[in-house]
Amino acid sequence: MSVTGFTEHSYVVDSQGIRLDRYVAENCPELTRTQAQKLINDGLVRVNGMVARSSLKLNVGDCVTVVIPPSPSSQPEPEAIPFGILYEDDDVLVIDKPAGLPVHPAPGHPSHTLVNAVLAYLSFTPDTDDPMRPGIIHRLDMNTSGVMLVAKNRTAQADLVEQFKTHTVTKVYLALVQGRLTPEHGVIEAPIGRDTRNRKRMAIADEDHGRPARTRYRVIRYIDSYTLVEAMPETGRTHQIRVHLTAIGHPVVGDATYGVKSGHLPRQFLHSHRLGFRLPSTGEYVEFESALPPDLEQALSHLEG
């Protein structure tokens, strides 16, 4: 629920004895534990309708309500942050996003995001629905690089959102995974939902607690005990490729959240390689590609060398 910028979330506790501040931080991934403690101290967190202390130990069945206030700034500020441009017209901007850059502002990173960079590049705010995410149609994880799409106006945004919703957008990622993935072609189909043990992660869930998710893949080549694959998500769930590949026993190399850190790479080996869609202005189908960035190429060369 959202009222005048405030967002309210309610949860029913399913574990015994966890501290309130830890529970809030784990169930609201956008909050750090320090931010959770501040909300509690400000009286914005209630347990069974009553204001409580951070140190309160929760019981199974307790109802926790969290009210998150709006960001202090109602509009992100332009920041001169470099990024690649693959295509631009009056409706869309196709971007080659660098790794390490968050897509939009959040409590953990209120500035220095792709949104700030786009605002500086365009010299105007796209006329779209959400002032905090102007023109953002979809997103990539902070440490995932590659092709992204931004709308410049409401008409283009509505058109592109519909294309994503109806799964007519082509999305091809390159991923290096642990182990030798077989068979060489396949489909991973399993619902994805929030991990009940760690709310900052996603996990395979049953149909009642997850949303349908489907990922096709194709092996490009084997490199010793690794596999370079094309992953083609047909749905757009959070962390979908990473969760699905982990679920079949082949986590993405360098993915510390769903696998293990890599000695060859400081981030996960996942790159948005190709994106295809219909231009809102003409309806023409177009595709744009982003080559592997130097850090991923270097990791491959090291493994192959």
Backbone torsions as a table, in degrees:
resi	resn	phi	psi	omega
1	MET	NA	141.2	179.1
2	SER	-134.1	126.1	178.7
3	VAL	-129.9	121.9	-180.0
4	THR	45.0	44.3	175.6
5	GLY	91.7	-18.7	177.9
6	PHE	-81.3	139.2	178.8
7	THR	-116.8	129.8	-177.5
8	GLU	-113.2	132.7	176.8
9	HIS	-124.5	141.1	177.3
10	SER	-124.2	140.3	-178.4
11	TYR	-135.8	148.0	172.5
12	VAL	-107.1	122.8	-173.7
13	VAL	-68.9	132.8	179.9
14	ASP	-119.7	12.7	176.3
15	SER	-136.6	149.1	-173.0
16	GLN	-95.0	134.6	167.9
17	GLY	85.8	3.9	179.4
18	ILE	-75.8	141.2	178.1
19	ARG	-66.6	147.4	-177.5
20	LEU	-60.7	-45.5	-176.8
21	ASP	-64.4	-38.5	177.8
22	ARG	-67.0	-41.7	-179.4
23	TYR	-61.5	-44.6	-179.2
24	VAL	-63.8	-44.3	-180.0
25	ALA	-62.3	-38.5	-178.5
26	GLU	-74.3	-29.7	-177.4
27	ASN	-92.6	-13.4	175.3
28	CYS	-119.3	87.1	-173.1
29	PRO	-58.1	-22.2	-179.9
30	GLU	-76.3	-7.2	-177.4
31	LEU	-108.1	140.4	167.7
32	THR	-84.0	170.6	179.5
33	ARG	-65.6	-35.4	177.6
34	THR	-63.5	-42.0	178.5
35	GLN	-66.5	-37.4	176.9
36	ALA	-62.2	-43.4	178.8
37	GLN	-61.6	-38.4	178.8
38	LYS	-65.3	-42.3	177.4
39	LEU	-60.5	-41.4	179.3
40	ILE	-63.7	-45.6	179.8
41	ASN	-64.2	-28.8	179.0
42	ASP	-84.3	2.3	178.3
43	GLY	77.6	19.3	-177.7
44	LEU	-95.3	3.7	176.5
45	VAL	-123.2	128.7	179.6
46	ARG	-124.4	145.7	175.8
47	VAL	-116.6	116.7	-176.4
48	ASN	54.5	38.1	176.2
49	GLY	85.4	-1.8	-176.0
50	MET	-116.0	141.2	173.2
51	VAL	-63.7	139.6	-175.4
52	ALA	-135.2	169.4	178.4
53	ARG	-91.7	157.7	-179.6
54	SER	-57.7	-34.5	-173.5
55	SER	-82.9	-1.6	-178.7
56	LEU	-58.2	131.5	175.3
57	LYS	-89.3	123.9	-174.8
58	LEU	-84.4	154.8	176.6
59	ASN	-112.3	153.2	175.2
60	VAL	-57.3	130.9	179.2
61	GLY	97.5	-12.1	176.4
62	ASP	-61.9	144.9	176.7
63	CYS	-103.0	119.0	-180.0
64	VAL	-108.2	125.2	178.3
65	THR	-114.4	127.2	-178.0
66	VAL	-119.3	125.6	176.4
67	VAL	-109.6	118.1	-178.6
68	ILE	-102.9	120.0	-179.5
69	PRO	-72.6	162.3	179.0
70	PRO	-67.1	159.1	176.7
71	SER	-61.3	144.2	178.6
72	PRO	-55.0	-32.2	178.6
73	SER	-104.5	128.4	-179.5
74	SER	-83.9	-7.9	-177.6
75	GLN	-145.5	123.5	176.7
76	PRO	-59.8	149.1	179.7
77	GLU	-94.3	144.9	175.7
78	PRO	-63.7	138.7	175.4
79	GLU	-137.0	134.2	-179.0
80	ALA	-77.7	86.6	179.9
81	ILE	-116.7	125.3	-176.1
82	PRO	-70.4	142.8	172.0
83	PHE	-156.4	157.8	-178.8
84	GLY	-83.2	149.8	177.3
85	ILE	-120.8	121.7	-178.8
86	LEU	-96.0	-26.3	-178.8
87	TYR	-166.9	149.6	175.8
88	GLU	-153.5	137.6	167.7
89	ASP	-140.6	-163.5	-176.6
90	ASP	-70.5	-15.6	-175.1
91	ASP	-108.9	-34.8	-170.8
92	VAL	-134.4	157.8	173.2
93	LEU	-130.5	121.5	178.0
94	VAL	-102.8	120.4	-168.3
95	ILE	-111.8	146.7	169.5
96	ASP	-103.7	95.0	-173.0
97	LYS	-76.0	130.6	174.4
98	PRO	-77.3	153.2	174.9
99	ALA	-67.4	151.4	178.0
100	GLY	88.9	-2.7	-178.9
101	LEU	-106.4	114.1	175.4
102	PRO	-63.1	152.2	-177.3
103	VAL	-77.5	-46.4	-176.6
104	HIS	-137.8	158.9	-178.7
105	PRO	-61.8	145.9	176.8
106	ALA	-152.0	168.5	-178.1
107	PRO	-53.0	-35.1	-179.5
108	GLY	-77.3	-21.8	179.4
109	HIS	-147.5	81.5	-175.9
110	PRO	-71.3	-13.0	-179.8
111	SER	-143.7	-175.6	-179.1
112	HIS	55.2	55.1	178.5
113	THR	-123.5	172.8	177.4
114	LEU	-61.8	-36.1	177.1
115	VAL	-58.2	-46.7	178.0
116	ASN	-60.2	-40.0	-179.5
117	ALA	-66.4	-42.9	-179.8
118	VAL	-64.3	-41.4	178.8
119	LEU	-60.2	-39.6	179.2
120	ALA	-68.8	-40.2	-179.3
121	TYR	-66.3	-44.7	-175.9
122	LEU	-76.6	-24.8	-176.2
123	SER	64.6	15.9	173.2
124	PHE	-155.5	160.5	178.0
125	THR	-90.5	121.5	178.7
126	PRO	-54.5	138.1	-179.4
127	ASP	-81.4	79.4	-179.1
128	THR	-129.9	-179.5	-166.1
129	ASP	-73.3	-35.4	-172.2
130	ASP	-112.0	110.6	-177.7
131	PRO	-64.0	-22.6	179.2
132	MET	-84.0	-17.7	178.7
133	ARG	-132.6	56.8	-172.4
134	PRO	-61.7	118.3	175.4
135	GLY	79.6	-1.7	-176.8
136	ILE	-77.2	117.9	-177.8
137	ILE	-93.3	-39.1	179.6
138	HIS	-146.9	-178.3	-177.9
139	ARG	-142.0	159.2	169.8
140	LEU	-117.9	148.6	174.7
141	ASP	-58.5	154.6	-177.3
142	MET	-52.2	-42.0	-175.7
143	ASN	-96.3	15.5	172.8
144	THR	-104.3	134.3	-178.3
145	SER	-104.2	170.8	169.9
146	GLY	117.7	-160.4	-168.8
147	VAL	-71.1	130.4	173.9
148	MET	-136.8	157.8	-174.4
149	LEU	-121.4	133.7	178.8
150	VAL	-127.8	134.8	177.1
151	ALA	-92.9	146.4	-179.0
152	LYS	-100.0	-12.0	-178.4
153	ASN	-153.0	168.5	-175.3
154	ARG	-63.8	-38.6	-178.8
155	THR	-63.3	-46.8	178.8
156	ALA	-64.9	-40.3	179.8
157	GLN	-60.1	-47.3	-179.2
158	ALA	-61.3	-41.2	-179.9
159	ASP	-63.3	-47.0	-177.0
160	LEU	-70.2	-38.3	177.0
161	VAL	-59.6	-41.2	178.8
162	GLU	-64.6	-38.3	178.1
163	GLN	-63.8	-41.1	177.0
164	PHE	-67.1	-39.9	-177.4
165	LYS	-64.6	-36.6	-177.7
166	THR	-92.1	8.2	175.0
167	HIS	59.0	37.3	177.2
168	THR	-99.7	1.6	176.9
169	VAL	-87.7	133.8	175.9
170	THR	-86.9	124.9	178.9
171	LYS	-127.7	119.2	180.0
172	VAL	-126.6	121.8	178.4
173	TYR	-111.5	151.1	170.2
174	LEU	-104.6	131.0	-179.4
175	ALA	-138.3	139.5	170.9
176	LEU	-103.1	125.0	-174.8
177	VAL	-119.5	158.6	176.7
178	GLN	-71.5	138.8	174.8
179	GLY	84.5	174.0	178.9
180	ARG	-99.0	104.4	-173.9
181	LEU	-76.6	123.4	175.0
182	THR	-134.8	151.3	-4.3
183	PRO	-68.7	174.6	-173.6
184	GLU	-75.6	-17.0	173.6
185	HIS	-128.8	144.4	178.0
186	GLY	-173.5	174.0	177.9
187	VAL	-129.6	130.9	174.9
188	ILE	-108.0	119.3	-177.0
189	GLU	-129.5	108.5	-179.0
190	ALA	-159.8	135.5	-180.0
191	PRO	-62.3	148.0	178.9
192	ILE	-123.1	135.6	177.1
193	GLY	-145.3	178.2	178.4
194	ARG	-65.8	135.0	177.8
195	ASP	-66.4	122.1	-176.2
196	THR	-69.5	-19.1	179.8
197	ARG	-94.3	-18.4	179.4
198	ASN	-151.6	103.0	-171.9
199	ARG	-69.9	-7.1	176.9
200	LYS	-88.5	-3.7	178.5
201	ARG	-113.5	159.7	169.8
202	MET	-106.9	164.4	-177.4
203	ALA	-156.8	161.7	171.5
204	ILE	-65.3	132.7	-175.9
205	ALA	-130.9	168.7	173.9
206	ASP	-80.1	173.5	-173.9
207	GLU	-64.9	-23.8	-179.3
208	ASP	-78.9	-23.4	-174.8
209	HIS	-119.5	2.2	179.5
210	GLY	-131.3	167.2	177.4
211	ARG	-106.5	143.9	-178.4
212	PRO	-55.3	139.6	-179.6
213	ALA	-145.6	138.7	-176.7
214	ARG	-141.7	127.8	-180.0
215	THR	-130.7	124.9	171.5
216	ARG	-92.8	153.1	176.3
217	TYR	-143.6	159.3	176.0
218	ARG	-143.7	127.7	177.8
219	VAL	-71.9	129.8	174.8
220	ILE	-89.4	-51.0	175.6
221	ARG	-165.5	159.8	175.3
222	TYR	-97.8	139.4	178.6
223	ILE	-129.8	95.4	-177.1
224	ASP	56.3	-118.7	-178.1
225	SER	-99.0	26.3	178.3
226	TYR	-126.5	164.6	177.2
227	THR	-135.0	128.4	173.0
228	LEU	-92.2	123.4	-174.8
229	VAL	-128.9	155.0	163.7
230	GLU	-93.9	126.8	176.6
231	ALA	-114.3	130.4	-175.3
232	MET	-124.7	91.2	-179.3
233	PRO	-71.7	127.5	178.6
234	GLU	-92.2	-14.7	172.1
235	THR	-119.9	176.8	-173.8
236	GLY	-128.0	54.4	-179.8
237	ARG	-80.9	153.2	178.4
238	THR	-58.4	128.2	177.8
239	HIS	59.9	25.4	-170.4
240	GLN	-55.4	-52.3	-176.1
241	ILE	-62.4	-43.8	-177.8
242	ARG	-63.3	-42.5	-179.4
243	VAL	-68.9	-44.7	-177.8
244	HIS	-64.9	-44.0	-179.5
245	LEU	-66.9	-36.9	175.7
246	THR	-64.1	-38.7	-176.6
247	ALA	-63.5	-27.7	179.3
248	ILE	-98.0	13.2	174.0
249	GLY	87.1	16.7	-178.9
250	HIS	-133.5	71.5	-178.9
251	PRO	-64.4	153.2	177.6
252	VAL	-65.2	135.3	179.0
253	VAL	-60.3	132.5	177.9
254	GLY	83.8	3.1	-179.2
255	ASP	-86.4	95.6	-176.0
256	ALA	-70.3	-20.9	-178.7
257	THR	-77.6	-42.7	-175.2
258	TYR	-113.5	-5.1	179.2
259	GLY	-140.2	-122.5	178.6
260	VAL	-137.6	156.4	175.3
261	LYS	-64.7	155.9	-179.4
262	SER	-113.4	142.1	174.9
263	GLY	-77.4	-10.9	-178.0
264	HIS	-98.4	-13.1	-169.5
265	LEU	-154.6	133.3	-178.9
266	PRO	-83.8	2.4	179.5
267	ARG	-143.4	175.8	178.5
268	GLN	-73.2	143.5	178.7
269	PHE	-83.6	81.7	179.7
270	LEU	-143.8	126.0	-172.4
271	HIS	-139.0	127.9	175.9
272	SER	-76.1	99.2	-169.1
273	HIS	-85.5	-40.6	-175.5
274	ARG	-143.8	139.8	178.5
275	LEU	-135.8	127.0	179.2
276	GLY	-124.8	138.4	-177.5
277	PHE	-160.6	172.1	176.3
278	ARG	-93.3	130.1	177.2
279	LEU	-63.2	127.6	-179.5
280	PRO	-58.3	-30.1	-175.8
281	SER	-73.9	-36.3	-173.0
282	THR	-123.5	-17.7	-174.4
283	GLY	81.8	0.6	179.9
284	GLU	-70.0	135.3	177.0
285	TYR	-81.2	129.3	-180.0
286	VAL	-133.8	155.7	175.9
287	GLU	-131.2	144.0	178.6
288	PHE	-130.7	140.9	-177.0
289	GLU	-121.0	149.5	174.0
290	SER	-123.8	124.8	178.3
291	ALA	-71.1	158.2	176.2
292	LEU	-57.2	132.7	177.7
293	PRO	-71.0	164.2	-174.0
294	PRO	-55.7	-37.4	-176.8
295	ASP	-66.2	-37.1	178.9
296	LEU	-74.6	-38.2	175.7
297	GLU	-61.6	-41.1	-179.6
298	GLN	-64.9	-40.0	178.4
299	ALA	-62.6	-42.4	177.4
300	LEU	-62.3	-45.4	-178.7
301	SER	-61.1	-39.0	-179.5
302	HIS	-64.4	-43.4	-178.6
303	LEU	-69.2	-36.8	-178.3
304	GLU	-78.9	-22.4	-176.3
305	GLY	-75.2	NA	NA
